[in-house]
Amino acid sequence: MDWDKLRIFHAVAEAGSFTHAGDVLNLSQSAVSRQISTLEESLGVTLFHRHARGLLLTEQGELLQKAAKDIFGKLSMIEGQLLDSKQLPEGPLRITTTEFIGSTWLAPKLKELNEKHPSIQLSLLLDDRILNLSMREADAAIRLYKPEQPDLVQRQLTTIHFHVYGSKRYLEKHGKPQTPKDLRGHTLIGYPDNSPAPFADLNWLFRLAGIDPDEDYNMLMINSMYAIHQAVENGAGLATLPDYLADSSDNLEIVLPDHKPADVDVYFVYPEERRHSQRIAIFRDFLLEQVAKTQF
């Protein structure tokens, strides 16, 4: 099998169209289409169903794509190991973490890392989905739960504490709840159930209030903790926020201080085979330094 054609097939399968794959590969749409047709002819099978909205993998195409994904994932892992073997800590480093940790805590601190280690080319992937480290979707991750995979090295970074918060303006206008039952008279802000959650028990506040998100309408649902914080800050309602994020504002007050959800542990994780990566070690130490400066 022609490796170059397999690489093009993998890109097309991931992109879902010849045009988008061509953009990734820096090839014309016709060149990509021609390579796929040649591959199908050489294999004697149809790999894609062509239709007006794009491409769909056939059963044979799905089988080949699974193999191609494994192959290129392993090649990417080997590439990472070769880079790890370099004496100098240089090259790309892809870190995945949840949107709110990445945008509100980590991103503002990256200037310091870049000044100390300009040869490390950092890519920060903000996604509440769990990316597969073993398949090199990222080199390492900051996760808000204790990983169970035995092939991952893990280091607990810190523990995040949460409380219910409201803005001073909102509480002056609507009153400050004194009991959980009082929450029912307020606009509560939470996470949509159909969105990837950055941590478990995200909508604890609704349970505290004794309301059903599917039946009650005095709610606002946002699939971004950063955006929820901004909504609370501007008086849209009450929400459960991490203390470190709320403490950055003089405008927010804790509501029902005797009621709070479970703390969330934060871990830095990476594959066992990357244990000797200097870039990962440098980033881990950078995280530990920054955690020590933050009151979570």
C-alpha positions in Angstrom: 0.0 0.0 0.0 1.3 3.4 -1.0 2.1 5.3 2.3 1.5 8.7 0.7 -1.9 7.7 -0.5 -2.7 6.3 2.9 -1.7 9.6 4.5 -4.1 11.5 2.1 -6.9 9.0 2.7 -6.5 9.5 6.5 -6.7 13.3 6.0 -9.8 13.0 3.9 -11.5 10.7 6.4 -10.7 13.1 9.2 -11.8 16.2 7.2 -14.9 14.7 5.6 -14.3 16.3 2.2 -11.7 16.5 -0.5 -11.6 20.3 -0.3 -10.9 20.5 3.5 -8.4 17.7 3.3 -6.7 19.6 0.4 -6.4 22.7 2.6 -4.7 20.6 5.3 -2.4 18.9 2.9 -1.7 22.0 0.7 -3.1 20.1 -2.3 -5.8 21.0 -4.8 -9.2 19.3 -4.4 -8.8 17.5 -7.8 -5.4 16.2 -6.7 -6.8 14.8 -3.5 -9.7 13.2 -5.3 -7.5 11.7 -7.9 -5.2 10.1 -5.2 -8.2 8.6 -3.4 -9.6 7.2 -6.7 -6.2 5.6 -7.5 -6.1 4.1 -4.0 -9.6 2.7 -4.3 -8.7 1.2 -7.7 -5.5 -0.4 -6.4 -7.4 -2.0 -3.4 -10.4 -2.9 -5.5 -12.9 -1.4 -3.0 -14.9 1.8 -2.5 -13.7 3.7 0.5 -16.1 6.7 0.4 -19.8 7.3 -0.4 -19.8 10.5 -2.4 -22.8 12.8 -1.9 -23.7 16.5 -2.2 -23.0 17.2 1.5 -19.6 15.6 1.6 -18.1 12.1 2.1 -19.1 9.2 4.2 -16.8 6.2 4.9 -17.9 2.8 3.6 -17.6 -0.2 5.8 -14.2 -0.9 4.1 -13.3 2.7 4.5 -14.0 2.6 8.2 -11.8 -0.5 8.6 -8.9 1.2 6.8 -9.4 4.5 8.7 -9.2 2.6 12.0 -5.9 1.1 10.9 -4.6 4.4 9.5 -5.4 6.2 12.7 -3.5 3.6 14.8 -0.5 3.8 12.4 -0.2 7.5 12.3 -0.9 7.8 16.0 2.0 5.4 16.7 4.2 7.3 14.2 3.4 10.5 16.0 4.3 8.9 19.4 7.6 7.8 18.0 8.3 11.3 16.7 7.6 12.6 20.2 10.0 10.1 21.7 12.7 11.0 19.2 12.3 14.7 20.1 12.4 13.7 23.8 15.8 12.1 23.3 17.3 15.5 22.2 19.7 17.0 24.7 18.1 20.4 24.6 14.4 20.9 25.6 13.1 22.3 22.3 10.3 21.5 19.9 6.5 21.3 20.0 4.5 20.6 23.1 0.7 20.2 23.0 -1.1 20.6 26.3 -4.9 19.9 26.6 -7.0 21.2 29.4 -10.5 22.3 30.2 -11.7 25.6 28.7 -12.0 27.5 32.0 -8.7 26.4 33.6 -6.9 27.2 30.3 -8.5 30.6 29.7 -8.8 32.0 33.2 -5.8 30.6 35.0 -3.1 29.1 32.7 -3.1 31.4 29.6 -2.3 34.6 31.5 0.8 32.9 32.9 2.3 31.6 29.7 4.4 34.7 29.0 6.7 33.6 31.9 7.1 30.1 30.4 7.9 31.5 26.9 10.5 33.9 28.3 12.3 31.1 30.1 12.0 28.5 27.4 11.5 30.2 24.0 12.6 27.0 22.1 9.5 25.1 23.4 6.6 25.6 20.9 3.6 25.4 23.1 0.1 24.7 21.8 -2.7 25.0 24.4 -5.8 22.9 23.4 -8.8 24.1 25.3 -11.4 21.4 25.2 -13.8 19.9 27.7 -13.6 16.6 25.8 -11.0 14.1 26.9 -8.3 13.9 24.2 -6.5 10.6 23.8 -2.9 11.0 25.0 -1.9 7.5 23.9 -2.8 8.4 20.4 -0.9 11.7 20.6 -3.9 13.9 20.3 -1.9 15.9 22.9 1.4 15.4 24.7 0.1 16.0 28.2 -3.1 17.1 30.0 -4.4 19.0 33.0 -7.4 17.1 34.1 -10.0 17.7 36.8 -10.3 14.1 37.9 -8.0 11.3 38.9 -7.1 9.3 35.8 -7.6 5.5 35.9 -5.4 4.5 32.9 -2.4 2.5 34.2 -0.2 3.8 31.3 -0.4 7.5 32.4 2.0 9.2 34.8 0.0 11.5 37.1 0.9 14.3 39.5 -1.7 16.0 41.6 -1.3 19.8 41.2 -3.9 21.2 43.5 -7.6 21.1 44.7 -10.1 23.6 43.5 -12.8 24.8 46.0 -16.2 26.2 44.9 -19.0 28.3 46.4 -22.3 29.8 45.1 -21.7 33.4 44.0 -23.7 36.4 42.9 -22.8 39.9 42.0 -23.4 42.7 44.5 -25.8 44.4 42.1 -27.8 41.3 41.6 -28.1 40.6 45.3 -29.1 44.1 46.1 -31.9 43.9 43.5 -33.1 40.4 44.2 -32.1 39.8 47.8 -29.6 37.3 49.2 -30.9 33.7 49.7 -30.8 32.6 53.3 -31.7 28.9 52.7 -31.4 26.5 49.8 -35.1 26.7 49.3 -34.7 30.5 48.6 -32.7 29.7 45.5 -35.9 28.8 43.7 -36.8 32.5 43.5 -33.5 33.3 41.7 -32.1 32.8 38.2 -29.6 29.9 38.5 -26.9 29.5 35.9 -25.6 26.0 35.0 -24.1 23.8 32.3 -26.3 22.1 29.6 -26.6 18.4 30.0 -25.6 17.7 26.4 -22.2 19.4 26.7 -18.9 17.8 27.7 -18.5 18.6 31.4 -15.1 19.7 32.7 -15.7 17.9 36.0 -18.4 15.7 37.7 -21.4 17.1 39.5 -21.3 20.3 37.6 -24.9 21.2 38.2 -24.9 20.6 42.0 -26.6 24.0 42.5 -29.8 22.7 40.9 -29.9 19.8 43.3 -29.3 22.1 46.3 -32.2 24.2 45.2 -34.4 21.1 44.7 -35.3 22.0 41.1 -35.4 19.9 37.9 -33.5 21.5 35.1 -35.9 19.8 32.6 -39.0 21.4 34.2 -37.9 24.7 35.7 -37.5 27.7 33.5 -35.8 30.3 35.7 -32.4 29.1 34.6 -29.6 30.1 32.2 -27.5 27.3 30.7 -24.0 28.1 29.3 -21.4 25.5 28.2 -18.4 27.6 29.4 -17.3 28.2 33.0 -15.6 31.3 31.9 -18.8 32.6 30.3 -20.8 31.6 33.4 -18.4 33.7 35.5 -18.9 36.7 33.2 -22.7 36.2 33.4 -22.6 36.2 37.2 -20.2 39.1 37.2 -22.7 41.2 35.2 -25.7 40.3 37.3 -27.4 37.6 35.2 -27.9 35.3 38.2 -26.3 32.9 40.7 -23.9 30.1 39.9 -21.3 27.8 41.4 -17.9 29.2 40.6 -14.3 28.2 41.6 -13.1 30.4 44.4 -9.8 31.4 42.6 -11.9 32.8 39.8 -14.4 34.6 41.9 -11.6 36.0 44.2 -10.3 37.9 41.2 -13.3 40.2 41.4 -14.5 42.6 44.2 -18.0 42.5 42.7 -18.9 38.9 43.7 -20.2 37.7 47.0 -20.6 34.1 48.4 -24.2 33.0 48.8 -25.0 30.3 51.4 -21.5 29.9 52.6 -22.4 26.8 54.6 -23.4 25.0 51.4 -20.7 24.1 48.9 -20.1 21.3 46.3 -17.3 18.7 46.5 -13.8 20.0 45.9 -12.2 19.1 42.5 -8.7 17.6 42.3 -6.5 18.8 39.5 -3.9 16.4 37.9 -1.1 16.8 35.4 -0.9 13.6 33.3 1.2 12.2 30.4 1.9 8.8 28.9 4.4 6.6 30.6 6.6 6.4 27.5 7.1 10.2 27.7 8.4 10.0 31.3 11.9 11.3 30.2 10.6 14.2 28.1 12.5 17.3 29.1 9.7 19.5 27.6 7.0 17.8 29.7 9.2 18.0 32.8 9.8 21.7 32.3 6.0 22.3 31.8 5.2 20.2 34.9 7.6 22.2 37.0 6.2 25.5 35.6 2.7 24.4 36.6 3.9 23.5 40.2 5.5 27.0 40.5 2.3 28.7 39.4 0.0 26.6 41.6 2.1 27.6 44.6 1.3 31.2 43.8 -2.4 30.7 43.6 -5.0 30.4 46.4 -7.4 27.8 45.0 
